Amino acid sequence: MNLKNSLHKKNKTLVVIGGGAAGFFCAVNAARMSPHLQVILLERSTKLLSKVKVSGGGRCNVTHALFDITEMSKRYPRGDKFVKKSLHHFFTTDTIEWFEQRGVKLKTEKDGRMFPVSDSSQSVIDCLMNEANLYGVEIKMNSEVRSMRYENSEVISMRYGNSEERSMKYEKSEVRSMRYEDGKFLINLSNNIILNSDYVCIASGGAPKTSMFQWLVDLGHTISEPVPSLFTFNLHSAKPGSAKHPITELMGVSVEKARVKIEGTKLAEEGPVLITHWGLSGPAVLKLSAWGARELAAVDYLFKVHVNWLPEENANSLKEKFRNFRFSESNKKILNHNFGKLPNRLWQFLLEQSDIHADMRFADLPAKKENILINNLVDYTAEVKGKTTFKEEFVTAGGINLSEVDVNTMMSRKIKNLFFAGEVLDVDGITGGFNFQHAWTSGWIAAKTISFLSPDNESICDVE
Ligand SMILES: Cc1cc2nc3c(=O)[nH]c(=O)nc-3n(C[C@H](O)[C@H](O)[C@H](O)COP(=O)(O)OP(=O)(O)OC[C@H]3O[C@@H](n4cnc5c(N)ncnc54)[C@H](O)[C@@H]3O)c2cc1C
């Protein structure tokens, strides 16, 4: 049953632009909180919630099991201070409760990511669609917003001494009170339809090019230049004529914990590293790509990476170990003594790269080769040339400048009754559910503010 349409006459209209996580969360919450508000959701494509559908390998990584706001905010390379404030309004605990109250129970994986117990993103989609139906959100697909403008507020009528309400165009008399009408948004759609609305929430997501934000710039907002975040590193072969870096032969090999650093920067991360067809991936690399999104774009993705495959060790500690092995394991083949518990293929590769043949024993290891091996173990260096999108999972760093949005309301500081939510803002998180949490939080705050601003009756302002 459509509760809202059946029971309430609508006074004001909210248009939400974008049928993703943030747009839906704003629309369904605003419609529920404000029964008299007409809520229209515009989506340019033929698909709703398409990223929710594919995220987390089709399971939807709804949020992250972190319950400390300061800690949580540290997972956002851009917008951490903004998020630290917004999370006070709607936190991970609220997300968990919101979905659970609507029949979508979440579970936590070992690494903290939270998924629906059904292991299917469809549960999240069904939940949001049910809410939209229940509270009468009108969804319009194939409706791309091309431009928008705001018509300023004006006095539309006055109350005269004889209490009779008349248009201002008519006779003048003593004015006792005035009825204001806030401005209206005129929204131009690609199909030439023009909508007007009292409130607008822009939840149109990220975009790879600045030009795609032009319609928001035309509104008077400024954009922090978009650059990709969350990508893997393509390694470049130093050998002339060889396109592929030799380590890519180990494609599929992963190391549980390695430390990856980017030369000439402070960027360093520790965690699982995966060797791929093109180079390096895995959580440590993806986190680096997020933290370094701007720096790495500035050098056109040409930089050197240093990997410590044994992050608990350094050159000195390994030297000590090798010295001991020369006595205790002198007759053992180095190849069979993978003391660092590295994957065997990687150990073998690092020996080959250090020119240590398969039969060499610890007793026969020349000091020079030992040094090279130690270097390859704790400071393996490779050149990165380019990037690859991680499983089509990308996030845009950049978007609406945060100084132009009030974090406690999500309202534009430039245009009254205009709101923003989700990835369109200059906020992005590392992988693990942080981007969705920002979408839920900002969508909810915008909904709450709009519901507060749209009382059931239009306001009558007394003239002083
Ligand atoms: C493959 C993939 C996997 C991901 N996995 C995860 C994950 O596991 N965990 C996590 O936290 N994050 C993940 N992310 C990131 C996360 O999906 C996004 O940060 C989040 O979906 C952003 O939500 P949004 O509503 O702001 O934007 P979007 O989901 O991008 O939605 C914006 C919508 O607006 C529409 N739109 C744009 N412009 C207009 C216009 N002018 N008029 C009308 N409609 C318009 C778009 O078509 C789109 O449907 C993933 C991203 C991808 C691509």
The ligand as a MOL file (V3000), in Angstrom:
LIG
                    3D

  0  0  0     0  0            999 V3000
M  V30 BEGIN CTAB
M  V30 COUNTS 53 58 0 0 0
M  V30 BEGIN ATOM
M  V30 1 C 31.9220 -1.8360 -8.9580 0
M  V30 2 C 31.8960 -0.9970 -7.7160 0
M  V30 3 C 31.9350 -1.6180 -6.4840 0
M  V30 4 C 31.9050 -0.8660 -5.3210 0
M  V30 5 N 31.9430 -1.5130 -4.1320 0
M  V30 6 C 31.8650 -0.7870 -2.9990 0
M  V30 7 C 31.8340 -1.4320 -1.7510 0
M  V30 8 O 31.8710 -2.6530 -1.6730 0
M  V30 9 N 31.7310 -0.6500 -0.6220 0
M  V30 10 C 31.6520 0.7140 -0.6860 0
M  V30 11 O 31.5100 1.3800 0.3480 0
M  V30 12 N 31.6920 1.3430 -1.8630 0
M  V30 13 C 31.7840 0.6360 -3.0040 0
M  V30 14 N 31.8190 1.2700 -4.2060 0
M  V30 15 C 31.6350 2.7300 -4.2110 0
M  V30 16 C 30.1370 3.0210 -3.9960 0
M  V30 17 O 29.3850 2.1810 -4.8450 0
M  V30 18 C 29.8280 4.4760 -4.2910 0
M  V30 19 O 30.6350 5.3050 -3.5070 0
M  V30 20 C 28.3560 4.7730 -3.9960 0
M  V30 21 O 27.5410 3.9240 -4.7720 0
M  V30 22 C 28.0510 6.2170 -4.3240 0
M  V30 23 O 26.6590 6.3820 -4.2390 0
M  V30 24 P 25.9760 7.6510 -4.8700 0
M  V30 25 O 24.5120 7.4400 -4.7050 0
M  V30 26 O 26.5950 8.8690 -4.3450 0
M  V30 27 O 26.3670 7.6000 -6.4130 0
M  V30 28 P 26.0010 6.5210 -7.5130 0
M  V30 29 O 25.7950 5.1820 -6.9400 0
M  V30 30 O 27.0310 6.6890 -8.5710 0
M  V30 31 O 24.5920 7.0060 -8.0510 0
M  V30 32 C 24.4460 8.1950 -8.7850 0
M  V30 33 C 23.2740 8.0110 -9.7330 0
M  V30 34 O 22.9580 9.2720 -10.3070 0
M  V30 35 C 22.6520 9.1070 -11.6810 0
M  V30 36 N 22.9160 10.3920 -12.3270 0
M  V30 37 C 24.1110 10.9940 -12.5290 0
M  V30 38 N 23.9510 12.1930 -13.1310 0
M  V30 39 C 22.6180 12.3510 -13.2900 0
M  V30 40 C 21.8200 13.3980 -13.8560 0
M  V30 41 N 22.3790 14.5000 -14.3500 0
M  V30 42 N 20.4750 13.2370 -13.8770 0
M  V30 43 C 19.8940 12.1230 -13.3530 0
M  V30 44 N 20.6020 11.0820 -12.8230 0
M  V30 45 C 21.9490 11.2130 -12.7840 0
M  V30 46 C 23.6080 7.9930 -12.1070 0
M  V30 47 O 23.1390 7.3530 -13.2850 0
M  V30 48 C 23.5840 7.0770 -10.8870 0
M  V30 49 O 22.5830 6.1050 -10.9610 0
M  V30 50 C 31.8570 0.5420 -5.3860 0
M  V30 51 C 31.8300 1.1780 -6.6240 0
M  V30 52 C 31.8540 0.4280 -7.7820 0
M  V30 53 C 31.8190 1.1390 -9.1220 0
M  V30 END ATOM
M  V30 BEGIN BOND
M  V30 1 1 1 2
M  V30 2 1 2 3
M  V30 3 2 2 52
M  V30 4 2 3 4
M  V30 5 1 4 5
M  V30 6 1 4 50
M  V30 7 2 5 6
M  V30 8 1 6 7
M  V30 9 1 6 13
M  V30 10 2 7 8
M  V30 11 1 7 9
M  V30 12 1 9 10
M  V30 13 2 10 11
M  V30 14 1 10 12
M  V30 15 2 12 13
M  V30 16 1 13 14
M  V30 17 1 14 15
M  V30 18 1 14 50
M  V30 19 1 15 16
M  V30 20 1 16 17
M  V30 21 1 16 18
M  V30 22 1 18 19
M  V30 23 1 18 20
M  V30 24 1 20 21
M  V30 25 1 20 22
M  V30 26 1 22 23
M  V30 27 1 23 24
M  V30 28 2 24 25
M  V30 29 1 24 26
M  V30 30 1 24 27
M  V30 31 1 27 28
M  V30 32 2 28 29
M  V30 33 1 28 30
M  V30 34 1 28 31
M  V30 35 1 31 32
M  V30 36 1 32 33
M  V30 37 1 33 34
M  V30 38 1 33 48
M  V30 39 1 34 35
M  V30 40 1 35 36
M  V30 41 1 35 46
M  V30 42 1 36 37
M  V30 43 1 36 45
M  V30 44 2 37 38
M  V30 45 1 38 39
M  V30 46 1 39 40
M  V30 47 2 39 45
M  V30 48 1 40 41
M  V30 49 2 40 42
M  V30 50 1 42 43
M  V30 51 2 43 44
M  V30 52 1 44 45
M  V30 53 1 46 47
M  V30 54 1 46 48
M  V30 55 1 48 49
M  V30 56 2 50 51
M  V30 57 1 51 52
M  V30 58 1 52 53
M  V30 END BOND
M  V30 END CTAB
M  END
